[in-house]
C-alpha cells in the first residue's frame, strides 16, 4: 500500500475526530459532512519481513535496472556483511558504493555522492541505512536530474516549481525508525548557514521500501529506540494537527499503538524480530499524515534547529521536545491528546505524562540540558524555529519567538 495524500474541504470540520473517547453531547458539527480527495504518491510498493538482498535482486530484475548505485551506512559497510550481501545479490549490476553520508545530510556529502553516482552512470539508487542516507539519496536524485554539481548550485533545486523530475529512482532499506523513506521530502543541512533546508519532488519518494527487521540488529539500541520515538512524534503531531483527517488519524493511531508495544519489547529482547517488525510497521504507518500533507508541529520544527545547529540526533530531539510541546499545546487540543493516551494504553491519563514516562522507560534523554543545550541558546533556537515549515502550523498558535522560548523552558 502506498502512502497517500489527502486534502479536505476547509468549509467543513476538517479532521473532526470520531466520538469514541467521550466528546460529550453531539453538537451541530457532528451533523456536518467533510469532503476531500485522496491522491496516491509515487511509491509503488513496500515489502516487509523478507530478506532485503533477495527483494532488492527481485526489484532490480523487475524494473530492468542495469547500473545500481549503493548509498549505505559506513558502519554497516565496514563492520558487518549486510552491504556485501546486497552487492552479491546484485552481482555485476552494482556499479559503486558511497558510504560517507554524515548525520543531517550536509550539502557537501550530497554533492560528493551525486558526483560518484553520475560517474557510475547509475540508473537506480539503493540505500541501506538511516534517515540521513535516505534523505541524502533523495537530494542526489534531484542533483542528477538537474545537473547540479556544486554546493552553491543546490539553491537552484530548492523550493522552485521548475525542477526537473528525477529519472534515477530510489529503493530504500531502512535500518532505523525515523521513516523518512515514506516521504518525498529531503532534509539537507546547509553547512554555511547551519540551517536544515527542505528539498522535494513527488518522484523523490522511494519507488520501493524494504522492511527487513534482520538488518536492524546492527543498529545501536539508543539509535533504534530514539528513532522509534521520532516515529511516535510523527504519529502524535499528525493526530494533534488542526489539519488531520480521519484517514490519517487511523494510520497514525494504529502506528502509535504498535510502537508503544513494540519498542519496550525490543529493549527487553533485542533478538525479538517480531517486535522489530512491529516497530517498522508502526514507523511506516506513522508517516501517513506527513506524506498526506498534514503538517507537523513545534516538536518537529524545534527539532530541525536542534539537529542542524547543535548536531542533536533526530530521535533525541523528539525524545526531549515532544512532551514539552504537548504540555504547551494542551489548552488548544485536549480532545486530540486524549486519543494519544488511549492509543498508548493509558486512557484517561494526561498524554504528555504518558509520553514522558514512556520515553524515560526506554532510557532516552528527557531535557535539553542532557544534550548540552543551555538557556543561552534559547533565543537563537526560538528565532530560527519560526522559519521552519512546522512551527507556524502548530495546533496552538505560536505568535513569535517568545512562545517558542516558553516551550524550550518546559524542556530545559
C-alpha positions in Angstrom: 0.0 0.0 0.0 1.3 3.4 -0.9 1.2 6.3 1.5 -1.5 8.7 0.3 -2.1 12.4 0.1 -5.3 13.7 1.5 -6.9 17.0 1.0 -10.2 18.2 2.6 -12.6 21.0 2.3 -11.9 23.6 4.9 -15.5 24.7 4.9 -16.3 21.5 6.9 -15.0 20.4 10.3 -11.6 19.4 8.9 -10.2 16.3 10.7 -13.1 16.1 13.1 -12.3 13.2 15.4 -14.7 10.3 15.9 -16.8 10.2 19.0 -15.1 7.3 20.7 -13.3 9.0 23.5 -16.2 10.8 25.1 -16.7 14.1 23.3 -19.9 14.8 25.2 -23.2 15.6 23.6 -23.4 15.8 19.9 -23.4 19.3 18.6 -24.1 20.9 15.2 -20.7 19.9 13.8 -21.5 16.2 14.2 -24.1 16.5 11.5 -21.8 18.3 9.0 -20.1 16.4 6.3 -16.4 16.6 5.4 -15.3 16.4 1.8 -11.9 15.8 0.3 -9.7 13.9 -2.1 -7.2 11.0 -1.8 -4.2 11.1 -4.0 -1.7 8.3 -4.1 2.0 9.1 -4.1 4.6 7.8 -6.5 5.7 5.0 -4.1 4.9 1.7 -5.8 5.4 -0.9 -3.2 6.5 -1.8 0.4 8.0 -5.3 1.1 8.2 -6.5 4.7 9.5 -9.5 6.6 11.7 -10.9 3.8 15.5 -10.8 3.4 16.5 -7.4 1.9 19.1 -8.8 -0.6 16.6 -11.2 -2.1 14.0 -8.4 -2.5 16.5 -6.0 -4.0 17.5 -8.5 -6.6 13.9 -9.2 -7.5 13.1 -5.5 -7.8 16.1 -4.8 -9.9 15.2 -7.6 -12.3 11.5 -6.5 -12.4 12.3 -2.9 -13.2 15.1 -3.6 -15.6 17.8 -1.7 -13.8 21.4 -2.4 -15.1 23.6 0.0 -13.1 22.8 0.1 -9.4 24.5 2.6 -7.1 24.6 1.9 -3.4 24.4 4.6 -0.7 24.9 2.9 2.6 25.9 3.3 6.2 29.7 3.4 6.6 29.5 1.4 9.8 27.4 -1.4 8.1 29.9 -1.4 5.2 33.0 -1.6 7.4 31.8 -3.7 10.3 29.1 -6.1 9.0 28.4 -8.2 5.9 25.0 -6.6 5.3 26.2 -4.4 2.4 28.2 -7.2 0.9 25.1 -9.4 0.9 23.3 -6.8 -1.2 26.3 -6.5 -3.5 26.4 -10.3 -4.0 22.7 -10.3 -4.8 23.2 -7.6 -7.4 26.3 -9.2 -9.0 27.8 -7.1 -11.8 24.9 -4.7 -11.7 26.4 -3.0 -8.7 28.4 -0.1 -10.1 29.5 1.7 -7.0 29.1 2.3 -3.2 29.0 5.6 -1.3 29.3 5.2 2.5 30.3 8.7 3.7 26.9 10.5 4.4 27.2 12.2 7.9 24.2 12.9 10.1 21.7 15.5 8.9 22.7 15.0 5.2 25.1 18.0 4.6 25.1 19.6 1.2 28.8 18.7 0.6 28.1 15.0 1.1 25.1 15.1 -1.2 27.3 16.7 -4.0 30.0 14.1 -3.4 27.5 11.2 -3.7 25.9 12.7 -6.8 29.3 13.1 -8.5 30.1 9.4 -7.8 26.6 8.2 -9.0 26.9 10.4 -12.1 30.4 9.0 -13.0 29.0 5.4 -12.5 26.1 6.2 -14.8 23.7 4.9 -12.2 20.1 4.0 -13.2 18.9 3.1 -9.7 20.0 4.1 -6.2 19.6 1.6 -3.4 20.0 2.9 0.2 20.8 0.8 3.2 21.0 2.8 6.4 19.3 5.5 8.5 17.4 8.7 7.7 20.4 10.8 6.7 21.3 8.4 4.0 17.7 8.1 2.8 17.3 11.9 2.6 20.8 12.3 1.1 19.8 9.9 -1.8 16.6 11.9 -2.4 18.6 15.0 -2.9 21.1 13.1 -5.1 18.2 12.2 -7.4 17.4 15.9 -7.9 21.1 16.8 -8.4 21.4 14.2 -11.1 18.3 15.3 -12.9 19.1 19.0 -12.8 22.9 18.8 -13.4 23.7 20.2 -10.0 27.5 19.8 -9.4 28.3 22.2 -6.6 27.0 23.1 -3.1 26.1 26.5 -4.2 24.1 25.2 -7.2 21.8 23.3 -4.9 19.9 26.6 -4.4 18.5 26.0 -7.9 16.6 22.9 -6.9 15.2 24.1 -3.6 11.7 25.4 -3.4 11.2 26.0 -7.1 8.4 24.9 -9.3 10.6 24.2 -12.4 12.8 21.5 -11.0 13.3 18.6 -13.5 11.9 15.3 -12.1 14.3 12.6 -11.1 15.0 10.0 -13.8 17.0 7.8 -11.4 14.7 6.4 -8.7 15.5 5.0 -5.3 14.9 1.8 -3.3 15.3 2.1 0.4 16.2 -0.4 3.1 15.9 1.5 6.4 17.9 0.5 9.5 16.2 3.0 11.8 12.7 4.0 12.5 12.7 7.7 11.6 10.6 6.8 8.5 11.9 9.4 6.0 11.7 6.7 3.3 8.0 7.2 3.2 8.1 10.9 2.3 9.1 12.9 -0.8 10.8 15.5 1.5 14.5 15.5 1.9 16.1 17.4 4.8 19.6 18.7 3.9 21.8 20.8 6.0 23.3 23.9 4.5 26.7 24.0 6.2 27.2 27.7 5.5 24.1 28.7 7.4 23.7 25.7 9.7 20.0 25.6 8.6 18.3 22.4 7.6 16.6 23.0 4.3 13.8 21.1 2.5 14.2 19.6 -1.0 11.2 18.0 -2.5 9.6 16.5 -5.6 6.9 13.8 -5.9 9.3 11.4 -7.5 12.0 11.7 -4.9 9.9 9.4 -2.7 11.5 5.9 -3.0 10.0 3.7 -5.6 10.0 0.8 -3.1 10.8 0.3 0.6 12.0 -3.0 2.1 11.4 -3.5 5.8 13.7 -6.3 6.9 14.0 -6.5 10.7 17.2 -8.5 10.5 19.2 -5.6 9.2 18.2 -3.5 12.2 20.1 -5.9 14.5 23.3 -3.9 14.0 21.6 -0.6 14.7 22.8 0.7 18.2 20.0 0.3 20.7 19.9 4.0 21.6 19.5 4.8 17.9 16.8 2.3 17.2 14.8 3.4 20.2 15.2 7.1 19.8 14.2 7.0 16.1 11.3 5.0 17.3 10.3 8.0 19.3 10.8 10.1 16.2 8.1 7.9 14.6 6.0 8.3 17.7 6.4 12.1 17.2 5.1 11.7 13.6 2.0 9.9 14.9 1.3 12.3 17.7 1.8 15.5 15.8 -0.2 14.1 12.9 -3.2 13.3 15.1 -2.9 16.5 17.1 -2.7 18.8 14.0 -5.7 21.0 13.3 -5.4 19.7 9.7 -5.6 16.0 10.4 -8.1 13.8 8.6 -10.0 10.6 9.6 -7.8 8.5 7.2 -4.5 9.8 8.6 -5.8 9.6 12.2 -6.5 5.9 11.6 -3.0 5.2 10.3 -1.2 7.3 13.0 -3.2 5.9 15.9 -2.6 2.3 14.9 1.1 3.0 14.2 1.4 4.6 17.7 -0.1 1.5 19.3 2.4 -0.7 17.5 5.3 1.5 18.5 4.1 1.8 22.1 4.0 -2.0 22.4 7.0 -2.9 20.2 9.7 -0.5 21.4 9.8 -1.8 25.0 9.8 -5.4 23.7 12.9 -4.7 21.6 14.6 -3.1 24.5 13.9 -6.1 26.7 14.9 -8.7 24.0 17.0 -7.3 21.1 16.5 -10.7 19.3 12.7 -10.3 19.1 12.3 -10.0 15.3 8.5 -9.8 15.6 8.8 -6.8 17.9 11.3 -5.2 15.5 8.9 -5.7 12.5 6.0 -4.3 14.6 8.2 -1.2 15.2 9.0 -1.0 11.5 5.3 -1.3 10.6 4.4 1.4 13.2 7.1 3.6 11.7 5.6 3.1 8.2 2.1 4.0 9.5 3.5 7.0 11.3 4.2 8.7 8.0 0.7 8.6 6.7 -0.1 12.1 7.9 3.1 13.8 6.9 3.1 12.2 3.4 -0.5 13.2 3.0 0.3 16.9 3.6 -0.8 17.1 7.3 1.6 19.5 8.9 3.7 18.5 11.9 4.0 20.9 14.8 6.5 22.6 17.1 8.3 19.4 18.2 9.4 18.8 14.6 10.1 22.5 14.0 12.3 23.0 17.0 13.9 19.6 16.4 15.1 20.8 12.9 17.0 23.6 14.6 18.5 21.4 17.4 19.7 19.0 14.7 21.2 21.5 12.3 22.8 23.8 14.8 23.7 21.6 17.7 24.0 18.2 16.0 21.4 16.6 18.3 20.3 13.3 16.7 16.8 13.4 15.2 15.4 10.8 17.6 16.8 12.6 20.7 15.1 15.9 19.6 11.7 14.2 19.7 12.5 12.5 23.0 13.2 15.9 24.5 10.7 18.2 22.8 7.5 16.1 22.3 6.2 16.0 25.9 7.0 19.7 26.3 5.2 20.7 23.2 2.2 18.5 24.2 2.0 20.3 27.6 2.2 23.7 25.9 -0.5 22.7 23.3 -3.0 21.1 25.7 -5.2 24.2 26.1 -5.8 24.0 22.3 -6.3 20.3 21.7 -7.0 18.3 24.8 -9.5 16.2 22.9 -6.9 15.0 20.4 -4.4 14.4 23.1 -6.9 12.1 24.8 -6.6 9.9 21.7 -2.9 9.7 22.1 -3.1 8.5 25.7 -5.7 5.9 24.7 -3.6 4.5 21.8 -0.7 4.1 24.1 -2.8 2.1 26.5 -3.4 4.7 29.2 -7.0 6.0 28.6 -7.9 9.0 30.7 -4.3 10.0 31.6 -2.5 13.1 30.6 -0.8 12.4 27.2 2.3 14.4 28.0 2.8 12.5 31.2 2.3 9.2 29.4 4.8 10.1 26.7 7.3 11.4 29.4 7.1 8.1 31.3 7.3 6.0 28.1 10.4 7.8 26.9 12.1 7.7 30.3 11.4 4.0 30.4 13.4 3.5 27.2 16.3 5.3 28.8 16.3 8.2 26.4 17.3 11.8 27.2 14.5 14.0 28.5 15.9 17.5 28.7 17.9 20.0 26.7 20.5 20.0 29.4 21.2 16.3 28.9 22.3 17.1 25.3 24.2 20.2 26.4 21.9 22.8 25.0 21.7 25.6 27.6 19.4 28.6 28.0 22.0 30.9 26.5 21.0 29.3 23.1 17.2 29.7 23.5 17.0 33.0 21.7 18.7 31.7 18.6 16.7 28.4 18.7 13.4 30.3 19.1 14.1 32.8 16.3 15.3 30.1 13.9 12.4 27.7 14.7 10.0 30.4 13.5 11.4 29.9 10.0 10.8 26.2 9.8 7.8 24.8 7.9 6.1 23.4 11.1 6.2 25.9 13.9 3.8 28.4 12.1 1.3 25.5 11.8 1.5 24.2 15.3 -2.0 23.4 16.6 -1.8 26.1 19.3 -0.9 29.3 17.6 2.7 30.4 18.0 2.9 34.1 17.5 6.6 34.6 17.8 9.9 33.5 19.4 8.6 34.3 22.9 6.2 31.4 22.6 8.9 29.1 21.4 11.0 30.1 24.4 8.1 29.1 26.7 8.3 25.6 25.2 12.0 25.4 25.5 11.8 26.3 29.2 9.4 23.3 29.6 12.1 21.1 28.0 15.1 22.7 29.8 
